[in-house]
Amino acid sequence: PLSENPKEIPNYEITSTYLRMVEAQIYEAPEFYLWTHKRWKHRDKQSERSPRIKKALT
């Protein structure tokens, strides 16, 4: 579970924790993430990407 006592956690902290966990999973295996949003479909030559992300996008 994200928290044993969710009512004691400040607003948005559970969501923030959840999003960090999802992001970590995407970085571990980007090829399994469903890339449907338009902003993910173009290639940004300026940005630095990890080799696994580069491979998943090709």
PDB file of N, H, CA, C and O in Angstrom:
ATOM      1  N   PRO A   1       0.828  -1.206   0.000  1.00  0.00           N
ATOM      2  CA  PRO A   1       0.000   0.000   0.000  1.00  0.00           C
ATOM      3  C   PRO A   1       0.867   1.262   0.000  1.00  0.00           C
ATOM      4  O   PRO A   1       2.000   1.253   0.481  1.00  0.00           O
ATOM      5  N   LEU A   2       0.331   2.308  -0.529  1.00  0.00           N
ATOM      6  H   LEU A   2      -0.589   2.316  -0.919  1.00  0.00           H
ATOM      7  CA  LEU A   2       1.044   3.586  -0.535  1.00  0.00           C
ATOM      8  C   LEU A   2       1.127   4.187   0.852  1.00  0.00           C
ATOM      9  O   LEU A   2       2.060   4.928   1.160  1.00  0.00           O
ATOM     10  N   SER A   3       0.153   3.869   1.689  1.00  0.00           N
ATOM     11  H   SER A   3      -0.605   3.267   1.439  1.00  0.00           H
ATOM     12  CA  SER A   3       0.144   4.413   3.041  1.00  0.00           C
ATOM     13  C   SER A   3      -0.735   3.556   3.946  1.00  0.00           C
ATOM     14  O   SER A   3      -1.770   3.040   3.524  1.00  0.00           O
ATOM     15  N   GLU A   4      -0.307   3.418   5.185  1.00  0.00           N
ATOM     16  H   GLU A   4       0.534   3.837   5.527  1.00  0.00           H
ATOM     17  CA  GLU A   4      -1.115   2.703   6.174  1.00  0.00           C
ATOM     18  C   GLU A   4      -2.238   3.590   6.707  1.00  0.00           C
ATOM     19  O   GLU A   4      -3.316   3.100   7.043  1.00  0.00           O
ATOM     20  N   ASN A   5      -1.983   4.891   6.783  1.00  0.00           N
ATOM     21  H   ASN A   5      -1.107   5.289   6.511  1.00  0.00           H
ATOM     22  CA  ASN A   5      -2.962   5.854   7.296  1.00  0.00           C
ATOM     23  C   ASN A   5      -3.115   7.015   6.312  1.00  0.00           C
ATOM     24  O   ASN A   5      -2.557   8.087   6.547  1.00  0.00           O
ATOM     25  N   PRO A   6      -3.849   6.830   5.226  1.00  0.00           N
ATOM     26  CA  PRO A   6      -3.939   7.874   4.203  1.00  0.00           C
ATOM     27  C   PRO A   6      -4.535   9.190   4.685  1.00  0.00           C
ATOM     28  O   PRO A   6      -4.240  10.241   4.114  1.00  0.00           O
ATOM     29  N   LYS A   7      -5.358   9.157   5.711  1.00  0.00           N
ATOM     30  H   LYS A   7      -5.597   8.304   6.175  1.00  0.00           H
ATOM     31  CA  LYS A   7      -5.964  10.400   6.208  1.00  0.00           C
ATOM     32  C   LYS A   7      -4.953  11.285   6.928  1.00  0.00           C
ATOM     33  O   LYS A   7      -5.205  12.472   7.132  1.00  0.00           O
ATOM     34  N   GLU A   8      -3.821  10.722   7.312  1.00  0.00           N
ATOM     35  H   GLU A   8      -3.616   9.757   7.147  1.00  0.00           H
ATOM     36  CA  GLU A   8      -2.791  11.486   8.020  1.00  0.00           C
ATOM     37  C   GLU A   8      -1.753  12.090   7.076  1.00  0.00           C
ATOM     38  O   GLU A   8      -0.857  12.808   7.521  1.00  0.00           O
ATOM     39  N   ILE A   9      -1.864  11.811   5.806  1.00  0.00           N
ATOM     40  H   ILE A   9      -2.592  11.227   5.445  1.00  0.00           H
ATOM     41  CA  ILE A   9      -0.890  12.290   4.827  1.00  0.00           C
ATOM     42  C   ILE A   9      -1.376  13.608   4.240  1.00  0.00           C
ATOM     43  O   ILE A   9      -2.568  13.757   3.969  1.00  0.00           O
ATOM     44  N   PRO A  10      -0.469  14.575   4.037  1.00  0.00           N
ATOM     45  CA  PRO A  10      -0.854  15.868   3.449  1.00  0.00           C
ATOM     46  C   PRO A  10      -1.475  15.697   2.054  1.00  0.00           C
ATOM     47  O   PRO A  10      -1.226  14.708   1.364  1.00  0.00           O
ATOM     48  N   ASN A  11      -2.278  16.670   1.666  1.00  0.00           N
ATOM     49  H   ASN A  11      -2.480  17.473   2.226  1.00  0.00           H
ATOM     50  CA  ASN A  11      -2.922  16.646   0.349  1.00  0.00           C
ATOM     51  C   ASN A  11      -1.905  16.418  -0.760  1.00  0.00           C
ATOM     52  O   ASN A  11      -0.806  16.971  -0.727  1.00  0.00           O
ATOM     53  N   TYR A  12      -2.266  15.624  -1.716  1.00  0.00           N
ATOM     54  H   TYR A  12      -3.159  15.175  -1.742  1.00  0.00           H
ATOM     55  CA  TYR A  12      -1.507  15.335  -2.934  1.00  0.00           C
ATOM     56  C   TYR A  12      -0.268  14.465  -2.723  1.00  0.00           C
ATOM     57  O   TYR A  12       0.373  14.095  -3.707  1.00  0.00           O
ATOM     58  N   GLU A  13       0.092  14.128  -1.510  1.00  0.00           N
ATOM     59  H   GLU A  13      -0.428  14.429  -0.710  1.00  0.00           H
ATOM     60  CA  GLU A  13       1.297  13.327  -1.311  1.00  0.00           C
ATOM     61  C   GLU A  13       1.125  11.898  -1.835  1.00  0.00           C
ATOM     62  O   GLU A  13       2.063  11.327  -2.392  1.00  0.00           O
ATOM     63  N   ILE A  14      -0.054  11.324  -1.662  1.00  0.00           N
ATOM     64  H   ILE A  14      -0.816  11.788  -1.210  1.00  0.00           H
ATOM     65  CA  ILE A  14      -0.287   9.970  -2.179  1.00  0.00           C
ATOM     66  C   ILE A  14      -0.195   9.971  -3.701  1.00  0.00           C
ATOM     67  O   ILE A  14       0.417   9.080  -4.291  1.00  0.00           O
ATOM     68  N   THR A  15      -0.799  10.965  -4.330  1.00  0.00           N
ATOM     69  H   THR A  15      -1.296  11.688  -3.851  1.00  0.00           H
ATOM     70  CA  THR A  15      -0.733  11.063  -5.786  1.00  0.00           C
ATOM     71  C   THR A  15       0.697  11.254  -6.253  1.00  0.00           C
ATOM     72  O   THR A  15       1.120  10.627  -7.225  1.00  0.00           O
ATOM     73  N   SER A  16       1.436  12.100  -5.583  1.00  0.00           N
ATOM     74  H   SER A  16       1.092  12.609  -4.794  1.00  0.00           H
ATOM     75  CA  SER A  16       2.830  12.344  -5.936  1.00  0.00           C
ATOM     76  C   SER A  16       3.658  11.066  -5.802  1.00  0.00           C
ATOM     77  O   SER A  16       4.471  10.759  -6.674  1.00  0.00           O
ATOM     78  N   THR A  17       3.457  10.336  -4.733  1.00  0.00           N
ATOM     79  H   THR A  17       2.797  10.585  -4.025  1.00  0.00           H
ATOM     80  CA  THR A  17       4.171   9.075  -4.523  1.00  0.00           C
ATOM     81  C   THR A  17       3.821   8.074  -5.618  1.00  0.00           C
ATOM     82  O   THR A  17       4.700   7.412  -6.169  1.00  0.00           O
ATOM     83  N   TYR A  18       2.547   7.971  -5.925  1.00  0.00           N
ATOM     84  H   TYR A  18       1.833   8.509  -5.477  1.00  0.00           H
ATOM     85  CA  TYR A  18       2.096   7.051  -6.967  1.00  0.00           C
ATOM     86  C   TYR A  18       2.729   7.406  -8.315  1.00  0.00           C
ATOM     87  O   TYR A  18       3.209   6.522  -9.024  1.00  0.00           O
ATOM     88  N   LEU A  19       2.733   8.680  -8.667  1.00  0.00           N
ATOM     89  H   LEU A  19       2.343   9.398  -8.090  1.00  0.00           H
ATOM     90  CA  LEU A  19       3.307   9.102  -9.946  1.00  0.00           C
ATOM     91  C   LEU A  19       4.805   8.833 -10.014  1.00  0.00           C
ATOM     92  O   LEU A  19       5.315   8.469 -11.074  1.00  0.00           O
ATOM     93  N   ARG A  20       5.516   9.006  -8.907  1.00  0.00           N
ATOM     94  H   ARG A  20       5.101   9.301  -8.047  1.00  0.00           H
ATOM     95  CA  ARG A  20       6.952   8.672  -8.887  1.00  0.00           C
ATOM     96  C   ARG A  20       7.158   7.177  -9.119  1.00  0.00           C
ATOM     97  O   ARG A  20       8.100   6.777  -9.802  1.00  0.00           O
ATOM     98  N   MET A  21       6.281   6.355  -8.553  1.00  0.00           N
ATOM     99  H   MET A  21       5.515   6.679  -7.997  1.00  0.00           H
ATOM    100  CA  MET A  21       6.386   4.909  -8.747  1.00  0.00           C
ATOM    101  C   MET A  21       6.113   4.529 -10.206  1.00  0.00           C
ATOM    102  O   MET A  21       6.813   3.688 -10.769  1.00  0.00           O
ATOM    103  N   VAL A  22       5.107   5.141 -10.810  1.00  0.00           N
ATOM    104  H   VAL A  22       4.538   5.824 -10.352  1.00  0.00           H
ATOM    105  CA  VAL A  22       4.799   4.876 -12.215  1.00  0.00           C
ATOM    106  C   VAL A  22       5.957   5.328 -13.101  1.00  0.00           C
ATOM    107  O   VAL A  22       6.356   4.612 -14.020  1.00  0.00           O
ATOM    108  N   GLU A  23       6.491   6.506 -12.827  1.00  0.00           N
ATOM    109  H   GLU A  23       6.167   7.087 -12.081  1.00  0.00           H
ATOM    110  CA  GLU A  23       7.615   7.025 -13.606  1.00  0.00           C
ATOM    111  C   GLU A  23       8.818   6.092 -13.520  1.00  0.00           C
ATOM    112  O   GLU A  23       9.481   5.846 -14.527  1.00  0.00           O
ATOM    113  N   ALA A  24       9.102   5.575 -12.342  1.00  0.00           N
ATOM    114  H   ALA A  24       8.563   5.774 -11.524  1.00  0.00           H
ATOM    115  CA  ALA A  24      10.224   4.648 -12.173  1.00  0.00           C
ATOM    116  C   ALA A  24      10.015   3.388 -13.007  1.00  0.00           C
ATOM    117  O   ALA A  24      10.962   2.873 -13.602  1.00  0.00           O
ATOM    118  N   GLN A  25       8.789   2.893 -13.052  1.00  0.00           N
ATOM    119  H   GLN A  25       8.020   3.311 -12.568  1.00  0.00           H
ATOM    120  CA  GLN A  25       8.507   1.704 -13.854  1.00  0.00           C
ATOM    121  C   GLN A  25       8.659   1.991 -15.340  1.00  0.00           C
ATOM    122  O   GLN A  25       9.138   1.140 -16.089  1.00  0.00           O
ATOM    123  N   ILE A  26       8.258   3.174 -15.773  1.00  0.00           N
ATOM    124  H   ILE A  26       7.869   3.866 -15.165  1.00  0.00           H
ATOM    125  CA  ILE A  26       8.402   3.540 -17.183  1.00  0.00           C
ATOM    126  C   ILE A  26       9.879   3.624 -17.554  1.00  0.00           C
ATOM    127  O   ILE A  26      10.266   3.163 -18.628  1.00  0.00           O
ATOM    128  N   TYR A  27      10.708   4.202 -16.692  1.00  0.00           N
ATOM    129  H   TYR A  27      10.394   4.576 -15.820  1.00  0.00           H
ATOM    130  CA  TYR A  27      12.139   4.289 -16.973  1.00  0.00           C
ATOM    131  C   TYR A  27      12.788   2.912 -17.005  1.00  0.00           C
ATOM    132  O   TYR A  27      13.733   2.695 -17.764  1.00  0.00           O
ATOM    133  N   GLU A  28      12.297   1.981 -16.195  1.00  0.00           N
ATOM    134  H   GLU A  28      11.530   2.157 -15.579  1.00  0.00           H
ATOM    135  CA  GLU A  28      12.851   0.631 -16.179  1.00  0.00           C
ATOM    136  C   GLU A  28      12.530  -0.127 -17.464  1.00  0.00           C
ATOM    137  O   GLU A  28      13.363  -0.888 -17.956  1.00  0.00           O
ATOM    138  N   ALA A  29      11.343   0.072 -18.006  1.00  0.00           N
ATOM    139  H   ALA A  29      10.666   0.690 -17.606  1.00  0.00           H
ATOM    140  CA  ALA A  29      10.931  -0.664 -19.201  1.00  0.00           C
ATOM    141  C   ALA A  29      10.013   0.199 -20.067  1.00  0.00           C
ATOM    142  O   ALA A  29       8.810  -0.059 -20.126  1.00  0.00           O
ATOM    143  N   PRO A  30      10.554   1.214 -20.736  1.00  0.00           N
ATOM    144  CA  PRO A  30       9.712   2.125 -21.516  1.00  0.00           C
ATOM    145  C   PRO A  30       8.998   1.440 -22.679  1.00  0.00           C
ATOM    146  O   PRO A  30       7.977   1.932 -23.159  1.00  0.00           O
ATOM    147  N   GLU A  31       9.528   0.319 -23.127  1.00  0.00           N
ATOM    148  H   GLU A  31      10.358  -0.081 -22.738  1.00  0.00           H
ATOM    149  CA  GLU A  31       8.899  -0.375 -24.252  1.00  0.00           C
ATOM    150  C   GLU A  31       7.514  -0.932 -23.893  1.00  0.00           C
ATOM    151  O   GLU A  31       6.725  -1.249 -24.784  1.00  0.00           O
ATOM    152  N   PHE A  32       7.221  -1.050 -22.615  1.00  0.00           N
ATOM    153  H   PHE A  32       7.861  -0.793 -21.892  1.00  0.00           H
ATOM    154  CA  PHE A  32       5.923  -1.565 -22.191  1.00  0.00           C
ATOM    155  C   PHE A  32       4.912  -0.460 -21.891  1.00  0.00           C
ATOM    156  O   PHE A  32       3.752  -0.752 -21.601  1.00  0.00           O
ATOM    157  N   TYR A  33       5.332   0.794 -21.956  1.00  0.00           N
ATOM    158  H   TYR A  33       6.274   1.032 -22.191  1.00  0.00           H
ATOM    159  CA  TYR A  33       4.428   1.910 -21.683  1.00  0.00           C
ATOM    160  C   TYR A  33       3.665   2.264 -22.952  1.00  0.00           C
ATOM    161  O   TYR A  33       4.252   2.293 -24.034  1.00  0.00           O
ATOM    162  N   LEU A  34       2.409   2.527 -22.843  1.00  0.00           N
ATOM    163  H   LEU A  34       1.932   2.504 -21.965  1.00  0.00           H
ATOM    164  CA  LEU A  34       1.590   2.871 -23.998  1.00  0.00           C
ATOM    165  C   LEU A  34       1.789   4.351 -24.328  1.00  0.00           C
ATOM    166  O   LEU A  34       1.244   5.220 -23.649  1.00  0.00           O
ATOM    167  N   TRP A  35       2.565   4.631 -25.366  1.00  0.00           N
ATOM    168  H   TRP A  35       3.008   3.924 -25.918  1.00  0.00           H
ATOM    169  CA  TRP A  35       2.896   5.999 -25.755  1.00  0.00           C
ATOM    170  C   TRP A  35       1.860   6.487 -26.767  1.00  0.00           C
ATOM    171  O   TRP A  35       2.065   6.347 -27.973  1.00  0.00           O
ATOM    172  N   THR A  36       0.755   7.057 -26.294  1.00  0.00           N
ATOM    173  H   THR A  36       0.589   7.171 -25.314  1.00  0.00           H
ATOM    174  CA  THR A  36      -0.290   7.483 -27.217  1.00  0.00           C
ATOM    175  C   THR A  36      -0.434   8.994 -27.328  1.00  0.00           C
ATOM    176  O   THR A  36      -1.009   9.484 -28.299  1.00  0.00           O
ATOM    177  N   HIS A  37       0.065   9.724 -26.377  1.00  0.00           N
ATOM    178  H   HIS A  37       0.532   9.326 -25.588  1.00  0.00           H
ATOM    179  CA  HIS A  37      -0.093  11.174 -26.410  1.00  0.00           C
ATOM    180  C   HIS A  37       0.775  11.752 -27.521  1.00  0.00           C
ATOM    181  O   HIS A  37       1.902  11.297 -27.717  1.00  0.00           O
ATOM    182  N   LYS A  38       0.272  12.748 -28.253  1.00  0.00           N
ATOM    183  H   LYS A  38      -0.643  13.117 -28.094  1.00  0.00           H
ATOM    184  CA  LYS A  38       1.004  13.320 -29.381  1.00  0.00           C
ATOM    185  C   LYS A  38       2.396  13.810 -29.001  1.00  0.00           C
ATOM    186  O   LYS A  38       3.331  13.688 -29.792  1.00  0.00           O
ATOM    187  N   ARG A  39       2.542  14.355 -27.817  1.00  0.00           N
ATOM    188  H   ARG A  39       1.783  14.455 -27.174  1.00  0.00           H
ATOM    189  CA  ARG A  39       3.849  14.910 -27.466  1.00  0.00           C
ATOM    190  C   ARG A  39       4.917  13.831 -27.355  1.00  0.00           C
ATOM    191  O   ARG A  39       6.107  14.147 -27.376  1.00  0.00           O
ATOM    192  N   TRP A  40       4.525  12.576 -27.240  1.00  0.00           N
ATOM    193  H   TRP A  40       3.558  12.320 -27.223  1.00  0.00           H
ATOM    194  CA  TRP A  40       5.506  11.489 -27.162  1.00  0.00           C
ATOM    195  C   TRP A  40       5.825  10.921 -28.539  1.00  0.00           C
ATOM    196  O   TRP A  40       6.748  10.116 -28.669  1.00  0.00           O
ATOM    197  N   LYS A  41       5.089  11.316 -29.562  1.00  0.00           N
ATOM    198  H   LYS A  41       4.339  11.969 -29.456  1.00  0.00           H
ATOM    199  CA  LYS A  41       5.274  10.717 -30.875  1.00  0.00           C
ATOM    200  C   LYS A  41       6.373  11.384 -31.698  1.00  0.00           C
ATOM    201  O   LYS A  41       6.866  10.785 -32.654  1.00  0.00           O
ATOM    202  N   HIS A  42       6.760  12.580 -31.359  1.00  0.00           N
ATOM    203  H   HIS A  42       6.360  13.066 -30.583  1.00  0.00           H
ATOM    204  CA  HIS A  42       7.836  13.223 -32.106  1.00  0.00           C
ATOM    205  C   HIS A  42       9.174  12.947 -31.422  1.00  0.00           C
ATOM    206  O   HIS A  42       9.229  12.582 -30.248  1.00  0.00           O
ATOM    207  N   ARG A  43      10.212  13.126 -32.161  1.00  0.00           N
ATOM    208  H   ARG A  43      10.168  13.423 -33.115  1.00  0.00           H
ATOM    209  CA  ARG A  43      11.547  12.904 -31.609  1.00  0.00           C
ATOM    210  C   ARG A  43      12.235  14.240 -31.384  1.00  0.00           C
ATOM    211  O   ARG A  43      12.368  15.045 -32.306  1.00  0.00           O
ATOM    212  N   ASP A  44      12.660  14.461 -30.183  1.00  0.00           N
ATOM    213  H   ASP A  44      12.553  13.807 -29.435  1.00  0.00           H
ATOM    214  CA  ASP A  44      13.349  15.688 -29.818  1.00  0.00           C
ATOM    215  C   ASP A  44      14.849  15.411 -29.848  1.00  0.00           C
ATOM    216  O   ASP A  44      15.375  14.734 -28.964  1.00  0.00           O
ATOM    217  N   LYS A  45      15.527  15.923 -30.847  1.00  0.00           N
ATOM    218  H   LYS A  45      15.100  16.473 -31.565  1.00  0.00           H
ATOM    219  CA  LYS A  45      16.955  15.648 -30.999  1.00  0.00           C
ATOM    220  C   LYS A  45      17.798  16.333 -29.930  1.00  0.00           C
ATOM    221  O   LYS A  45      18.928  15.917 -29.670  1.00  0.00           O
ATOM    222  N   GLN A  46      17.264  17.365 -29.317  1.00  0.00           N
ATOM    223  H   GLN A  46      16.347  17.702 -29.529  1.00  0.00           H
ATOM    224  CA  GLN A  46      18.023  18.113 -28.325  1.00  0.00           C
ATOM    225  C   GLN A  46      18.078  17.416 -26.969  1.00  0.00           C
ATOM    226  O   GLN A  46      19.042  17.580 -26.222  1.00  0.00           O
ATOM    227  N   SER A  47      17.052  16.648 -26.656  1.00  0.00           N
ATOM    228  H   SER A  47      16.269  16.515 -27.264  1.00  0.00           H
ATOM    229  CA  SER A  47      16.997  16.052 -25.317  1.00  0.00           C
ATOM    230  C   SER A  47      17.882  14.818 -25.226  1.00  0.00           C
ATOM    231  O   SER A  47      18.129  14.129 -26.215  1.00  0.00           O
ATOM    232  N   GLU A  48      18.346  14.564 -24.026  1.00  0.00           N
ATOM    233  H   GLU A  48      18.146  15.124 -23.223  1.00  0.00           H
ATOM    234  CA  GLU A  48      19.153  13.381 -23.781  1.00  0.00           C
ATOM    235  C   GLU A  48      18.237  12.294 -23.239  1.00  0.00           C
ATOM    236  O   GLU A  48      17.490  12.510 -22.284  1.00  0.00           O
ATOM    237  N   ARG A  49      18.306  11.127 -23.861  1.00  0.00           N
ATOM    238  H   ARG A  49      18.913  10.951 -24.636  1.00  0.00           H
ATOM    239  CA  ARG A  49      17.476  10.017 -23.419  1.00  0.00           C
ATOM    240  C   ARG A  49      18.370   8.832 -23.083  1.00  0.00           C
ATOM    241  O   ARG A  49      19.466   8.685 -23.625  1.00  0.00           O
ATOM    242  N   SER A  50      17.888   8.002 -22.191  1.00  0.00           N
ATOM    243  H   SER A  50      16.998   8.121 -21.750  1.00  0.00           H
ATOM    244  CA  SER A  50      18.631   6.796 -21.859  1.00  0.00           C
ATOM    245  C   SER A  50      18.584   5.848 -23.054  1.00  0.00           C
ATOM    246  O   SER A  50      17.667   5.941 -23.870  1.00  0.00           O
ATOM    247  N   PRO A  51      19.549   4.943 -23.177  1.00  0.00           N
ATOM    248  CA  PRO A  51      19.554   4.002 -24.299  1.00  0.00           C
ATOM    249  C   PRO A  51      18.275   3.163 -24.381  1.00  0.00           C
ATOM    250  O   PRO A  51      17.808   2.867 -25.481  1.00  0.00           O
ATOM    251  N   ARG A  52      17.704   2.777 -23.241  1.00  0.00           N
ATOM    252  H   ARG A  52      18.083   3.017 -22.348  1.00  0.00           H
ATOM    253  CA  ARG A  52      16.476   1.969 -23.268  1.00  0.00           C
ATOM    254  C   ARG A  52      15.306   2.772 -23.805  1.00  0.00           C
ATOM    255  O   ARG A  52      14.463   2.232 -24.521  1.00  0.00           O
ATOM    256  N   ILE A  53      15.240   4.056 -23.471  1.00  0.00           N
ATOM    257  H   ILE A  53      15.925   4.496 -22.889  1.00  0.00           H
ATOM    258  CA  ILE A  53      14.154   4.888 -23.987  1.00  0.00           C
ATOM    259  C   ILE A  53      14.350   5.106 -25.482  1.00  0.00           C
ATOM    260  O   ILE A  53      13.388   5.036 -26.247  1.00  0.00           O
ATOM    261  N   LYS A  54      15.587   5.371 -25.909  1.00  0.00           N
ATOM    262  H   LYS A  54      16.368   5.429 -25.288  1.00  0.00           H
ATOM    263  CA  LYS A  54      15.860   5.538 -27.334  1.00  0.00           C
ATOM    264  C   LYS A  54      15.446   4.294 -28.107  1.00  0.00           C
ATOM    265  O   LYS A  54      14.821   4.397 -29.163  1.00  0.00           O
ATOM    266  N   LYS A  55      15.791   3.120 -27.588  1.00  0.00           N
ATOM    267  H   LYS A  55      16.298   3.036 -26.730  1.00  0.00           H
ATOM    268  CA  LYS A  55      15.449   1.863 -28.255  1.00  0.00           C
ATOM    269  C   LYS A  55      13.941   1.681 -28.330  1.00  0.00           C
ATOM    270  O   LYS A  55      13.424   1.241 -29.357  1.00  0.00           O
ATOM    271  N   ALA A  56      13.231   2.011 -27.265  1.00  0.00           N
ATOM    272  H   ALA A  56      13.652   2.369 -26.430  1.00  0.00           H
ATOM    273  CA  ALA A  56      11.782   1.837 -27.233  1.00  0.00           C
ATOM    274  C   ALA A  56      11.074   2.771 -28.211  1.00  0.00           C
ATOM    275  O   ALA A  56      10.008   2.435 -28.727  1.00  0.00           O
ATOM    276  N   LEU A  57      11.655   3.936 -28.469  1.00  0.00           N
ATOM    277  H   LEU A  57      12.521   4.210 -28.050  1.00  0.00           H
ATOM    278  CA  LEU A  57      11.024   4.909 -29.349  1.00  0.00           C
ATOM    279  C   LEU A  57      11.310   4.662 -30.820  1.00  0.00           C
ATOM    280  O   LEU A  57      10.700   5.296 -31.681  1.00  0.00           O
ATOM    281  N   THR A  58      12.222   3.758 -31.121  1.00  0.00           N
ATOM    282  H   THR A  58      12.717   3.243 -30.422  1.00  0.00           H
ATOM    283  CA  THR A  58      12.551   3.493 -32.530  1.00  0.00           C
ATOM    284  C   THR A  58      11.827   2.296 -33.064  1.00  0.00           C
ATOM    285  O   THR A  58      11.995   1.942 -34.231  1.00  0.00           O
TER     286      THR A  58
END
